[in-house]
């Protein structure tokens, strides 16, 4: 995933997998989807996520808005999924870089 400082409209997409490594195909039944972002400063951001399809592919996403990618450097991202039966899944923590721009 590539992103630049202050990008708007960047799709941050995660695939939710079960502990056995298989895709969580029942993601469409989730009641809450969030993506947690941690910039280099360490101040967490919680973003409401949506399914990128019907949920059978296990993919969830968030599209950045103004002010989201406000720091350059190494960021962390993690998905949080809750089902109506109180079952909760979290994705593996991944890292991505927010790159500087030549022009503001």
PDB file as gemmi writes it, atoms N, CA and C in Angstrom:
CRYST1    1.000    1.000    1.000  90.00  90.00  90.00 P 1                      
ATOM      1  N   UNK A   1       0.844  -1.160   0.000  1.00  0.00           N  
ATOM      2  CA  UNK A   1       0.000   0.000   0.000  1.00  0.00           C  
ATOM      3  C   UNK A   1       0.898   1.233   0.000  1.00  0.00           C  
ATOM      4  N   UNK A   2       0.595   2.180  -0.866  1.00  0.00           N  
ATOM      5  CA  UNK A   2       1.363   3.418  -0.928  1.00  0.00           C  
ATOM      6  C   UNK A   2       0.443   4.591  -0.665  1.00  0.00           C  
ATOM      7  N   UNK A   3       0.898   5.495   0.153  1.00  0.00           N  
ATOM      8  CA  UNK A   3       0.128   6.689   0.465  1.00  0.00           C  
ATOM      9  C   UNK A   3       1.082   7.865   0.588  1.00  0.00           C  
ATOM     10  N   UNK A   4       0.549   9.045   0.399  1.00  0.00           N  
ATOM     11  CA  UNK A   4       1.339  10.268   0.514  1.00  0.00           C  
ATOM     12  C   UNK A   4       0.701  11.204   1.529  1.00  0.00           C  
ATOM     13  N   UNK A   5       1.527  12.064   2.092  1.00  0.00           N  
ATOM     14  CA  UNK A   5       1.084  13.023   3.091  1.00  0.00           C  
ATOM     15  C   UNK A   5      -0.135  13.797   2.587  1.00  0.00           C  
ATOM     16  N   UNK A   6      -1.188  13.809   3.396  1.00  0.00           N  
ATOM     17  CA  UNK A   6      -2.444  14.514   3.125  1.00  0.00           C  
ATOM     18  C   UNK A   6      -3.224  13.983   1.925  1.00  0.00           C  
ATOM     19  N   UNK A   7      -2.937  12.762   1.471  1.00  0.00           N  
ATOM     20  CA  UNK A   7      -3.753  12.162   0.410  1.00  0.00           C  
ATOM     21  C   UNK A   7      -5.206  12.061   0.862  1.00  0.00           C  
ATOM     22  N   UNK A   8      -6.099  12.302  -0.052  1.00  0.00           N  
ATOM     23  CA  UNK A   8      -7.533  12.134   0.167  1.00  0.00           C  
ATOM     24  C   UNK A   8      -8.019  11.118  -0.851  1.00  0.00           C  
ATOM     25  N   UNK A   9      -8.790  10.138  -0.414  1.00  0.00           N  
ATOM     26  CA  UNK A   9      -9.319   9.133  -1.332  1.00  0.00           C  
ATOM     27  C   UNK A   9      -8.478   7.876  -1.451  1.00  0.00           C  
ATOM     28  N   UNK A  10      -7.444   7.739  -0.632  1.00  0.00           N  
ATOM     29  CA  UNK A  10      -6.640   6.525  -0.631  1.00  0.00           C  
ATOM     30  C   UNK A  10      -7.432   5.403   0.035  1.00  0.00           C  
ATOM     31  N   UNK A  11      -7.518   4.266  -0.627  1.00  0.00           N  
ATOM     32  CA  UNK A  11      -8.252   3.128  -0.085  1.00  0.00           C  
ATOM     33  C   UNK A  11      -7.309   2.293   0.780  1.00  0.00           C  
ATOM     34  N   UNK A  12      -7.644   2.179   2.046  1.00  0.00           N  
ATOM     35  CA  UNK A  12      -6.900   1.324   2.977  1.00  0.00           C  
ATOM     36  C   UNK A  12      -7.724   0.055   3.145  1.00  0.00           C  
ATOM     37  N   UNK A  13      -7.252  -1.046   2.571  1.00  0.00           N  
ATOM     38  CA  UNK A  13      -8.029  -2.294   2.529  1.00  0.00           C  
ATOM     39  C   UNK A  13      -7.297  -3.394   3.281  1.00  0.00           C  
ATOM     40  N   UNK A  14      -8.053  -4.129   4.084  1.00  0.00           N  
ATOM     41  CA  UNK A  14      -7.523  -5.257   4.850  1.00  0.00           C  
ATOM     42  C   UNK A  14      -8.317  -6.514   4.540  1.00  0.00           C  
ATOM     43  N   UNK A  15      -7.650  -7.651   4.611  1.00  0.00           N  
ATOM     44  CA  UNK A  15      -8.320  -8.940   4.482  1.00  0.00           C  
ATOM     45  C   UNK A  15      -8.344  -9.594   5.855  1.00  0.00           C  
ATOM     46  N   UNK A  16      -9.547  -9.962   6.289  1.00  0.00           N  
ATOM     47  CA  UNK A  16      -9.729 -10.584   7.602  1.00  0.00           C  
ATOM     48  C   UNK A  16      -9.573 -12.091   7.443  1.00  0.00           C  
ATOM     49  N   UNK A  17      -8.664 -12.662   8.229  1.00  0.00           N  
ATOM     50  CA  UNK A  17      -8.414 -14.103   8.186  1.00  0.00           C  
ATOM     51  C   UNK A  17      -8.653 -14.712   9.558  1.00  0.00           C  
ATOM     52  N   UNK A  18      -9.130 -15.935   9.545  1.00  0.00           N  
ATOM     53  CA  UNK A  18      -9.305 -16.688  10.788  1.00  0.00           C  
ATOM     54  C   UNK A  18      -7.932 -17.179  11.264  1.00  0.00           C  
ATOM     55  N   UNK A  19      -7.881 -17.739  12.449  1.00  0.00           N  
ATOM     56  CA  UNK A  19      -6.607 -18.217  12.994  1.00  0.00           C  
ATOM     57  C   UNK A  19      -5.982 -19.304  12.131  1.00  0.00           C  
ATOM     58  N   UNK A  20      -6.808 -20.061  11.401  1.00  0.00           N  
ATOM     59  CA  UNK A  20      -6.268 -21.115  10.545  1.00  0.00           C  
ATOM     60  C   UNK A  20      -5.751 -20.577   9.213  1.00  0.00           C  
ATOM     61  N   UNK A  21      -5.830 -19.255   9.017  1.00  0.00           N  
ATOM     62  CA  UNK A  21      -5.325 -18.636   7.797  1.00  0.00           C  
ATOM     63  C   UNK A  21      -6.354 -18.467   6.697  1.00  0.00           C  
ATOM     64  N   UNK A  22      -7.516 -19.084   6.853  1.00  0.00           N  
ATOM     65  CA  UNK A  22      -8.570 -18.947   5.848  1.00  0.00           C  
ATOM     66  C   UNK A  22      -9.261 -17.595   5.975  1.00  0.00           C  
ATOM     67  N   UNK A  23      -9.764 -17.112   4.840  1.00  0.00           N  
ATOM     68  CA  UNK A  23     -10.481 -15.842   4.814  1.00  0.00           C  
ATOM     69  C   UNK A  23     -11.774 -15.957   5.613  1.00  0.00           C  
ATOM     70  N   UNK A  24     -12.109 -14.910   6.348  1.00  0.00           N  
ATOM     71  CA  UNK A  24     -13.382 -14.855   7.092  1.00  0.00           C  
ATOM     72  C   UNK A  24     -14.483 -14.535   6.081  1.00  0.00           C  
ATOM     73  N   UNK A  25     -15.147 -15.570   5.574  1.00  0.00           N  
ATOM     74  CA  UNK A  25     -16.142 -15.398   4.510  1.00  0.00           C  
ATOM     75  C   UNK A  25     -17.477 -14.874   5.019  1.00  0.00           C  
ATOM     76  N   UNK A  26     -17.675 -14.839   6.323  1.00  0.00           N  
ATOM     77  CA  UNK A  26     -18.922 -14.347   6.892  1.00  0.00           C  
ATOM     78  C   UNK A  26     -18.854 -12.897   7.335  1.00  0.00           C  
ATOM     79  N   UNK A  27     -17.940 -12.145   6.775  1.00  0.00           N  
ATOM     80  CA  UNK A  27     -17.740 -10.759   7.187  1.00  0.00           C  
ATOM     81  C   UNK A  27     -18.991  -9.912   6.969  1.00  0.00           C  
ATOM     82  N   UNK A  28     -19.838 -10.310   6.030  1.00  0.00           N  
ATOM     83  CA  UNK A  28     -21.071  -9.579   5.774  1.00  0.00           C  
ATOM     84  C   UNK A  28     -22.030  -9.595   6.947  1.00  0.00           C  
ATOM     85  N   UNK A  29     -21.817 -10.485   7.915  1.00  0.00           N  
ATOM     86  CA  UNK A  29     -22.678 -10.584   9.094  1.00  0.00           C  
ATOM     87  C   UNK A  29     -22.169  -9.735  10.266  1.00  0.00           C  
ATOM     88  N   UNK A  30     -21.053  -9.073  10.072  1.00  0.00           N  
ATOM     89  CA  UNK A  30     -20.476  -8.261  11.146  1.00  0.00           C  
ATOM     90  C   UNK A  30     -21.370  -7.072  11.463  1.00  0.00           C  
ATOM     91  N   UNK A  31     -21.417  -6.710  12.741  1.00  0.00           N  
ATOM     92  CA  UNK A  31     -22.205  -5.555  13.166  1.00  0.00           C  
ATOM     93  C   UNK A  31     -21.363  -4.294  13.280  1.00  0.00           C  
ATOM     94  N   UNK A  32     -20.056  -4.447  13.500  1.00  0.00           N  
ATOM     95  CA  UNK A  32     -19.150  -3.314  13.604  1.00  0.00           C  
ATOM     96  C   UNK A  32     -17.857  -3.616  12.871  1.00  0.00           C  
ATOM     97  N   UNK A  33     -17.420  -2.676  12.061  1.00  0.00           N  
ATOM     98  CA  UNK A  33     -16.139  -2.773  11.356  1.00  0.00           C  
ATOM     99  C   UNK A  33     -15.377  -1.472  11.603  1.00  0.00           C  
ATOM    100  N   UNK A  34     -14.161  -1.596  12.099  1.00  0.00           N  
ATOM    101  CA  UNK A  34     -13.321  -0.421  12.310  1.00  0.00           C  
ATOM    102  C   UNK A  34     -11.921  -0.702  11.792  1.00  0.00           C  
ATOM    103  N   UNK A  35     -11.254   0.365  11.411  1.00  0.00           N  
ATOM    104  CA  UNK A  35      -9.835   0.298  11.090  1.00  0.00           C  
ATOM    105  C   UNK A  35      -9.125   1.259  12.026  1.00  0.00           C  
ATOM    106  N   UNK A  36      -8.143   0.721  12.735  1.00  0.00           N  
ATOM    107  CA  UNK A  36      -7.324   1.529  13.625  1.00  0.00           C  
ATOM    108  C   UNK A  36      -6.048   1.926  12.889  1.00  0.00           C  
ATOM    109  N   UNK A  37      -5.726   3.194  12.944  1.00  0.00           N  
ATOM    110  CA  UNK A  37      -4.506   3.717  12.332  1.00  0.00           C  
ATOM    111  C   UNK A  37      -3.642   4.330  13.422  1.00  0.00           C  
ATOM    112  N   UNK A  38      -2.364   4.006  13.409  1.00  0.00           N  
ATOM    113  CA  UNK A  38      -1.428   4.613  14.351  1.00  0.00           C  
ATOM    114  C   UNK A  38      -0.312   5.274  13.553  1.00  0.00           C  
ATOM    115  N   UNK A  39      -0.264   6.610  13.557  1.00  0.00           N  
ATOM    116  CA  UNK A  39       0.801   7.330  12.866  1.00  0.00           C  
ATOM    117  C   UNK A  39       2.093   7.294  13.689  1.00  0.00           C  
ATOM    118  N   UNK A  40       3.172   7.829  13.150  1.00  0.00           N  
ATOM    119  CA  UNK A  40       4.445   7.820  13.878  1.00  0.00           C  
ATOM    120  C   UNK A  40       4.373   8.469  15.264  1.00  0.00           C  
ATOM    121  N   UNK A  41       3.501   9.459  15.453  1.00  0.00           N  
ATOM    122  CA  UNK A  41       3.395  10.127  16.758  1.00  0.00           C  
ATOM    123  C   UNK A  41       2.764   9.228  17.812  1.00  0.00           C  
ATOM    124  N   UNK A  42       2.103   8.133  17.373  1.00  0.00           N  
ATOM    125  CA  UNK A  42       1.507   7.196  18.309  1.00  0.00           C  
ATOM    126  C   UNK A  42       0.094   7.539  18.746  1.00  0.00           C  
ATOM    127  N   UNK A  43      -0.507   8.588  18.201  1.00  0.00           N  
ATOM    128  CA  UNK A  43      -1.866   8.984  18.568  1.00  0.00           C  
ATOM    129  C   UNK A  43      -2.843   8.229  17.661  1.00  0.00           C  
ATOM    130  N   UNK A  44      -3.508   7.233  18.223  1.00  0.00           N  
ATOM    131  CA  UNK A  44      -4.387   6.355  17.433  1.00  0.00           C  
ATOM    132  C   UNK A  44      -5.571   7.094  16.828  1.00  0.00           C  
ATOM    133  N   UNK A  45      -5.972   6.611  15.649  1.00  0.00           N  
ATOM    134  CA  UNK A  45      -7.163   7.110  14.966  1.00  0.00           C  
ATOM    135  C   UNK A  45      -8.059   5.904  14.702  1.00  0.00           C  
ATOM    136  N   UNK A  46      -9.332   6.014  15.040  1.00  0.00           N  
ATOM    137  CA  UNK A  46     -10.300   4.951  14.807  1.00  0.00           C  
ATOM    138  C   UNK A  46     -11.233   5.390  13.695  1.00  0.00           C  
ATOM    139  N   UNK A  47     -11.352   4.570  12.655  1.00  0.00           N  
ATOM    140  CA  UNK A  47     -12.158   4.910  11.487  1.00  0.00           C  
ATOM    141  C   UNK A  47     -13.191   3.822  11.241  1.00  0.00           C  
ATOM    142  N   UNK A  48     -14.425   4.222  11.009  1.00  0.00           N  
ATOM    143  CA  UNK A  48     -15.472   3.267  10.650  1.00  0.00           C  
ATOM    144  C   UNK A  48     -15.159   2.718   9.259  1.00  0.00           C  
ATOM    145  N   UNK A  49     -15.157   1.417   9.142  1.00  0.00           N  
ATOM    146  CA  UNK A  49     -14.843   0.765   7.870  1.00  0.00           C  
ATOM    147  C   UNK A  49     -16.117   0.206   7.245  1.00  0.00           C  
ATOM    148  N   UNK A  50     -15.998  -0.168   5.981  1.00  0.00           N  
ATOM    149  CA  UNK A  50     -17.102  -0.791   5.247  1.00  0.00           C  
ATOM    150  C   UNK A  50     -16.566  -2.027   4.544  1.00  0.00           C  
ATOM    151  N   UNK A  51     -17.469  -2.859   4.092  1.00  0.00           N  
ATOM    152  CA  UNK A  51     -17.076  -4.012   3.279  1.00  0.00           C  
ATOM    153  C   UNK A  51     -16.679  -3.513   1.901  1.00  0.00           C  
ATOM    154  N   UNK A  52     -15.717  -4.163   1.272  1.00  0.00           N  
ATOM    155  CA  UNK A  52     -15.350  -3.770  -0.091  1.00  0.00           C  
ATOM    156  C   UNK A  52     -16.169  -4.529  -1.124  1.00  0.00           C  
ATOM    157  N   UNK A  53     -16.938  -5.542  -0.676  1.00  0.00           N  
ATOM    158  CA  UNK A  53     -17.862  -6.286  -1.545  1.00  0.00           C  
ATOM    159  C   UNK A  53     -19.002  -6.764  -0.648  1.00  0.00           C  
ATOM    160  N   UNK A  54     -19.431  -7.987  -0.817  1.00  0.00           N  
ATOM    161  CA  UNK A  54     -20.506  -8.521   0.037  1.00  0.00           C  
ATOM    162  C   UNK A  54     -19.985  -9.161   1.326  1.00  0.00           C  
ATOM    163  N   UNK A  55     -18.678  -9.168   1.517  1.00  0.00           N  
ATOM    164  CA  UNK A  55     -18.083  -9.715   2.726  1.00  0.00           C  
ATOM    165  C   UNK A  55     -17.568 -11.132   2.595  1.00  0.00           C  
ATOM    166  N   UNK A  56     -17.948 -11.831   1.536  1.00  0.00           N  
ATOM    167  CA  UNK A  56     -17.505 -13.224   1.390  1.00  0.00           C  
ATOM    168  C   UNK A  56     -16.013 -13.339   1.090  1.00  0.00           C  
ATOM    169  N   UNK A  57     -15.399 -12.239   0.623  1.00  0.00           N  
ATOM    170  CA  UNK A  57     -13.960 -12.252   0.341  1.00  0.00           C  
ATOM    171  C   UNK A  57     -13.130 -11.833   1.548  1.00  0.00           C  
ATOM    172  N   UNK A  58     -13.803 -11.481   2.661  1.00  0.00           N  
ATOM    173  CA  UNK A  58     -13.097 -11.101   3.879  1.00  0.00           C  
ATOM    174  C   UNK A  58     -12.457  -9.732   3.840  1.00  0.00           C  
ATOM    175  N   UNK A  59     -12.814  -8.904   2.875  1.00  0.00           N  
ATOM    176  CA  UNK A  59     -12.154  -7.606   2.721  1.00  0.00           C  
ATOM    177  C   UNK A  59     -12.999  -6.465   3.286  1.00  0.00           C  
ATOM    178  N   UNK A  60     -12.318  -5.606   4.035  1.00  0.00           N  
ATOM    179  CA  UNK A  60     -12.926  -4.396   4.575  1.00  0.00           C  
ATOM    180  C   UNK A  60     -12.028  -3.229   4.217  1.00  0.00           C  
ATOM    181  N   UNK A  61     -12.591  -2.020   4.195  1.00  0.00           N  
ATOM    182  CA  UNK A  61     -11.784  -0.887   3.772  1.00  0.00           C  
ATOM    183  C   UNK A  61     -12.251   0.414   4.394  1.00  0.00           C  
ATOM    184  N   UNK A  62     -11.360   1.383   4.304  1.00  0.00           N  
ATOM    185  CA  UNK A  62     -11.644   2.755   4.693  1.00  0.00           C  
ATOM    186  C   UNK A  62     -11.012   3.638   3.630  1.00  0.00           C  
ATOM    187  N   UNK A  63     -11.710   4.707   3.243  1.00  0.00           N  
ATOM    188  CA  UNK A  63     -11.190   5.651   2.261  1.00  0.00           C  
ATOM    189  C   UNK A  63     -10.822   6.939   3.002  1.00  0.00           C  
ATOM    190  N   UNK A  64      -9.580   7.353   2.869  1.00  0.00           N  
ATOM    191  CA  UNK A  64      -9.088   8.500   3.628  1.00  0.00           C  
ATOM    192  C   UNK A  64      -9.784   9.798   3.227  1.00  0.00           C  
ATOM    193  N   UNK A  65      -9.929  10.663   4.235  1.00  0.00           N  
ATOM    194  CA  UNK A  65     -10.477  12.004   4.034  1.00  0.00           C  
ATOM    195  C   UNK A  65      -9.435  13.017   4.489  1.00  0.00           C  
ATOM    196  N   UNK A  66      -9.738  14.272   4.293  1.00  0.00           N  
ATOM    197  CA  UNK A  66      -8.832  15.350   4.669  1.00  0.00           C  
ATOM    198  C   UNK A  66      -8.452  15.235   6.143  1.00  0.00           C  
ATOM    199  N   UNK A  67      -7.159  15.287   6.435  1.00  0.00           N  
ATOM    200  CA  UNK A  67      -6.670  15.243   7.804  1.00  0.00           C  
ATOM    201  C   UNK A  67      -6.281  13.864   8.308  1.00  0.00           C  
ATOM    202  N   UNK A  68      -6.606  12.804   7.558  1.00  0.00           N  
ATOM    203  CA  UNK A  68      -6.277  11.453   8.022  1.00  0.00           C  
ATOM    204  C   UNK A  68      -4.776  11.179   7.978  1.00  0.00           C  
ATOM    205  N   UNK A  69      -4.175  11.362   6.834  1.00  0.00           N  
ATOM    206  CA  UNK A  69      -2.750  11.028   6.649  1.00  0.00           C  
ATOM    207  C   UNK A  69      -1.909  12.286   6.859  1.00  0.00           C  
ATOM    208  N   UNK A  70      -1.909  12.748   8.098  1.00  0.00           N  
ATOM    209  CA  UNK A  70      -1.322  14.037   8.426  1.00  0.00           C  
ATOM    210  C   UNK A  70       0.125  13.986   8.899  1.00  0.00           C  
ATOM    211  N   UNK A  71       0.733  12.819   8.853  1.00  0.00           N  
ATOM    212  CA  UNK A  71       2.137  12.669   9.236  1.00  0.00           C  
ATOM    213  C   UNK A  71       2.846  11.780   8.228  1.00  0.00           C  
ATOM    214  N   UNK A  72       4.091  12.103   7.934  1.00  0.00           N  
ATOM    215  CA  UNK A  72       4.901  11.220   7.096  1.00  0.00           C  
ATOM    216  C   UNK A  72       5.591  10.207   7.995  1.00  0.00           C  
ATOM    217  N   UNK A  73       5.939   9.075   7.406  1.00  0.00           N  
ATOM    218  CA  UNK A  73       6.653   8.053   8.158  1.00  0.00           C  
ATOM    219  C   UNK A  73       5.913   6.737   8.185  1.00  0.00           C  
ATOM    220  N   UNK A  74       6.326   5.874   9.095  1.00  0.00           N  
ATOM    221  CA  UNK A  74       5.794   4.522   9.209  1.00  0.00           C  
ATOM    222  C   UNK A  74       4.533   4.507  10.077  1.00  0.00           C  
ATOM    223  N   UNK A  75       3.441   4.033   9.495  1.00  0.00           N  
ATOM    224  CA  UNK A  75       2.146   3.918  10.180  1.00  0.00           C  
ATOM    225  C   UNK A  75       1.835   2.450  10.417  1.00  0.00           C  
ATOM    226  N   UNK A  76       0.930   2.203  11.378  1.00  0.00           N  
ATOM    227  CA  UNK A  76       0.406   0.863  11.602  1.00  0.00           C  
ATOM    228  C   UNK A  76      -1.095   0.881  11.341  1.00  0.00           C  
ATOM    229  N   UNK A  77      -1.614  -0.270  10.885  1.00  0.00           N  
ATOM    230  CA  UNK A  77      -3.030  -0.407  10.586  1.00  0.00           C  
ATOM    231  C   UNK A  77      -3.505  -1.769  11.101  1.00  0.00           C  
ATOM    232  N   UNK A  78      -4.716  -1.783  11.674  1.00  0.00           N  
ATOM    233  CA  UNK A  78      -5.301  -3.030  12.159  1.00  0.00           C  
ATOM    234  C   UNK A  78      -6.821  -2.940  12.033  1.00  0.00           C  
ATOM    235  N   UNK A  79      -7.428  -4.043  11.620  1.00  0.00           N  
ATOM    236  CA  UNK A  79      -8.873  -4.116  11.526  1.00  0.00           C  
ATOM    237  C   UNK A  79      -9.487  -4.703  12.785  1.00  0.00           C  
ATOM    238  N   UNK A  80     -10.701  -4.245  13.096  1.00  0.00           N  
ATOM    239  CA  UNK A  80     -11.465  -4.717  14.254  1.00  0.00           C  
ATOM    240  C   UNK A  80     -12.859  -5.068  13.752  1.00  0.00           C  
ATOM    241  N   UNK A  81     -13.319  -6.272  14.051  1.00  0.00           N  
ATOM    242  CA  UNK A  81     -14.601  -6.768  13.554  1.00  0.00           C  
ATOM    243  C   UNK A  81     -15.368  -7.367  14.718  1.00  0.00           C  
ATOM    244  N   UNK A  82     -16.624  -6.947  14.878  1.00  0.00           N  
ATOM    245  CA  UNK A  82     -17.475  -7.498  15.927  1.00  0.00           C  
ATOM    246  C   UNK A  82     -18.755  -8.037  15.296  1.00  0.00           C  
ATOM    247  N   UNK A  83     -19.163  -9.216  15.752  1.00  0.00           N  
ATOM    248  CA  UNK A  83     -20.391  -9.846  15.291  1.00  0.00           C  
ATOM    249  C   UNK A  83     -21.464  -9.723  16.373  1.00  0.00           C  
ATOM    250  N   UNK A  84     -22.714  -9.927  16.010  1.00  0.00           N  
ATOM    251  CA  UNK A  84     -23.830  -9.773  16.946  1.00  0.00           C  
ATOM    252  C   UNK A  84     -23.760 -10.748  18.127  1.00  0.00           C  
ATOM    253  N   UNK A  85     -23.064 -11.864  17.971  1.00  0.00           N  
ATOM    254  CA  UNK A  85     -22.923 -12.830  19.074  1.00  0.00           C  
ATOM    255  C   UNK A  85     -21.746 -12.477  19.988  1.00  0.00           C  
ATOM    256  N   UNK A  86     -21.267 -11.256  19.885  1.00  0.00           N  
ATOM    257  CA  UNK A  86     -20.151 -10.721  20.682  1.00  0.00           C  
ATOM    258  C   UNK A  86     -18.798 -11.303  20.294  1.00  0.00           C  
ATOM    259  N   UNK A  87     -18.748 -12.080  19.224  1.00  0.00           N  
ATOM    260  CA  UNK A  87     -17.470 -12.593  18.734  1.00  0.00           C  
ATOM    261  C   UNK A  87     -16.703 -11.426  18.114  1.00  0.00           C  
ATOM    262  N   UNK A  88     -15.418 -11.323  18.439  1.00  0.00           N  
ATOM    263  CA  UNK A  88     -14.586 -10.224  17.961  1.00  0.00           C  
ATOM    264  C   UNK A  88     -13.353 -10.793  17.270  1.00  0.00           C  
ATOM    265  N   UNK A  89     -13.028 -10.216  16.123  1.00  0.00           N  
ATOM    266  CA  UNK A  89     -11.807 -10.555  15.398  1.00  0.00           C  
ATOM    267  C   UNK A  89     -10.978  -9.288  15.246  1.00  0.00           C  
ATOM    268  N   UNK A  90      -9.682  -9.453  15.257  1.00  0.00           N  
ATOM    269  CA  UNK A  90      -8.765  -8.370  14.921  1.00  0.00           C  
ATOM    270  C   UNK A  90      -7.793  -8.914  13.894  1.00  0.00           C  
ATOM    271  N   UNK A  91      -7.469  -8.102  12.919  1.00  0.00           N  
ATOM    272  CA  UNK A  91      -6.511  -8.529  11.912  1.00  0.00           C  
ATOM    273  C   UNK A  91      -5.099  -8.400  12.459  1.00  0.00           C  
ATOM    274  N   UNK A  92      -4.165  -8.952  11.751  1.00  0.00           N  
ATOM    275  CA  UNK A  92      -2.759  -8.732  12.080  1.00  0.00           C  
ATOM    276  C   UNK A  92      -2.447  -7.253  11.886  1.00  0.00           C  
ATOM    277  N   UNK A  93      -1.525  -6.766  12.665  1.00  0.00           N  
ATOM    278  CA  UNK A  93      -1.072  -5.386  12.513  1.00  0.00           C  
ATOM    279  C   UNK A  93      -0.127  -5.345  11.313  1.00  0.00           C  
ATOM    280  N   UNK A  94      -0.395  -4.415  10.424  1.00  0.00           N  
ATOM    281  CA  UNK A  94       0.465  -4.220   9.249  1.00  0.00           C  
ATOM    282  C   UNK A  94       1.058  -2.826   9.301  1.00  0.00           C  
ATOM    283  N   UNK A  95       2.130  -2.651   8.575  1.00  0.00           N  
ATOM    284  CA  UNK A  95       2.760  -1.333   8.490  1.00  0.00           C  
ATOM    285  C   UNK A  95       2.686  -0.828   7.064  1.00  0.00           C  
ATOM    286  N   UNK A  96       2.584   0.476   6.937  1.00  0.00           N  
ATOM    287  CA  UNK A  96       2.673   1.117   5.624  1.00  0.00           C  
ATOM    288  C   UNK A  96       3.306   2.485   5.810  1.00  0.00           C  
ATOM    289  N   UNK A  97       3.857   3.004   4.746  1.00  0.00           N  
ATOM    290  CA  UNK A  97       4.532   4.292   4.816  1.00  0.00           C  
ATOM    291  C   UNK A  97       3.692   5.386   4.187  1.00  0.00           C  
ATOM    292  N   UNK A  98       3.683   6.524   4.841  1.00  0.00           N  
ATOM    293  CA  UNK A  98       3.103   7.739   4.261  1.00  0.00           C  
ATOM    294  C   UNK A  98       4.297   8.560   3.823  1.00  0.00           C  
ATOM    295  N   UNK A  99       4.371   8.768   2.530  1.00  0.00           N  
ATOM    296  CA  UNK A  99       5.531   9.426   1.925  1.00  0.00           C  
ATOM    297  C   UNK A  99       5.339  10.929   1.822  1.00  0.00           C  
ATOM    298  N   UNK A 100       6.442  11.656   1.843  1.00  0.00           N  
ATOM    299  CA  UNK A 100       6.413  13.105   1.695  1.00  0.00           C  
ATOM    300  C   UNK A 100       6.135  13.476   0.243  1.00  0.00           C  
ATOM    301  N   UNK A 101       5.709  14.700   0.021  1.00  0.00           N  
ATOM    302  CA  UNK A 101       5.464  15.236  -1.317  1.00  0.00           C  
ATOM    303  C   UNK A 101       6.509  16.287  -1.651  1.00  0.00           C  
ATOM    304  N   UNK A 102       6.764  16.477  -2.937  1.00  0.00           N  
ATOM    305  CA  UNK A 102       7.658  17.563  -3.362  1.00  0.00           C  
ATOM    306  C   UNK A 102       6.967  18.910  -3.296  1.00  0.00           C  
ATOM    307  N   UNK A 103       5.664  18.893  -3.515  1.00  0.00           N  
ATOM    308  CA  UNK A 103       4.889  20.131  -3.465  1.00  0.00           C  
ATOM    309  C   UNK A 103       3.813  19.995  -2.388  1.00  0.00           C  
ATOM    310  N   UNK A 104       3.449  21.079  -1.743  1.00  0.00           N  
ATOM    311  CA  UNK A 104       2.450  21.000  -0.669  1.00  0.00           C  
ATOM    312  C   UNK A 104       1.059  20.628  -1.178  1.00  0.00           C  
TER     313      UNK A 104                                                      
END                                                                             
